[in-house]
Amino acid sequence: MERIVIKGGFPLSGTITIGGAKNSAVALIPAALLADGVCTIKNVPNITDRDALFEIIRLLNCDIKQNDKTIEIDSTKLENVPISEALSVKLRASYYFMGVLLGKYKHVEIYFPGGCNIGTRPIDIHLKGFKALGAKVTKSKHKYTISAEELHGANINLAFASVGATINIMFAAVRAKGTTIINNAAKEVEIINVADFLNKMGAKITGAGTEMITIEGVDHLNGAEIEVIPDRIEAGTYILMGALMGKDLKVEGIVPEHNEALFEKLTEMNVDYKIEGNSVILNKRDDLKPTNVTTEVYPGFPTDLGQPMSVLLTQAKGTSIMEETIWENRIGHYPYLQKMGAKIKLDGLKATIKGKSKLIGTDINATDLRGGAALILAGLIAEGTTSIYDIDYILRGYENIINKLSNVGAKISLEEI
């Protein structure tokens, strides 16, 4: 077992380079199995979610070759065997194999996916989409069996603009007979990345990035090559760190347009930042202004940055409101911020944060991926030493986070306990 230990109060100077987007990579890797050939994916982040997907792909008898951040997946010998619970519970994105294997073989057996406990996260929307395409879904305890004699195009209206459901339905529909339309589709840039990959394979998808996606089914998909887009959530996390402790900290390799909602809030708060091309330079300042933040579906303020953002709000002079509207368990980090000295009052999913608070280092626990990132932010600004436990959550989604922060001056280490 390991923990992250942080000695707070040290400025961050130098350059942090952003890696490939976790939320794209975990969909692009399963997507490669839809092809009847070899696919190459570049800029894949080195995270434990990637490794968990590799385990499933090897179970399905596919070959994986890796050279640094480039992976090559050969699915020509794919065997559509049941995906065990031991593998499926390792990450939420295991559910993408539902759409992929259903789309390619009209049959899939898989256990309920795992991942962070940030809410009930029902997959009902996914399953309703599969049923609309002609599949039958049966559930026995935690195992799903999804089958169809034939998949056919359908007009599907999503009850919620779910990223996972949008991508999963695309996977199932891309080789179905006829045309599928997804209404109220999620609009995240990661969906565009996935659709581009499928189209390079020979799919016919239009409208990705809008609320209506059209998929014209095809009989065959060939091998293709794609590059994972920069991770806007990783970028946002380090940008927030720079707002708190930066001394000419440069965060490079970003797409500024992907984080417009964050930059709007930073401007409201009087954060010292300057965008230069695909980089942003940040400096700490002591006169941060309070603001109100509500998480929304893209292009609104991302739920994945709500928890790290709450730490920045503890350092603003005055009262701020941080409200989560997407996932009901994105509040597990607040008791630990309170333990460190933050003045936070919770009312359901709404937090009233009074600043500026002096944070004191102590022992705390990561409760999920983004909550764990928030606690790293808190440790960087806290007086004394902070020890973070249950860090597997953090390593799931942040590539080389210890090295990246150490290289810009943070006193942070990974310790065996």
Protein Blocks (a to p, Z undefined) as FASTA:
>chain_A
ZZddddehiacedjddddddfklmmmmmmmmmmpgcddddehiacdfklmmmmmmmmmno
pacddehjaccddfklgccddddfklmmmpmklmmmmmmmmmmnopacddddedjdfbjk
paklmmmmmmmnopacddehjaccdddfbdcddddddfbdcfklmmmmmmmmmmcgcjdd
dehiafbfklmmmmmmmmmnopacehihiabdcddddfbdcdddddddddfklmmmmmmm
mmmmgghiacehiafklmmmmmmmmmmnopacddehjaccddddfkbccddddddddfbd
cfklmmmmmmmmmmpgcddddddfkbmklmmmmmmmmmnopacddehjaccddddddddd
dddddfbfklmmmmmmmmmmpgcjdddehklmmmmmpghklmmmmmnopacddddZZ
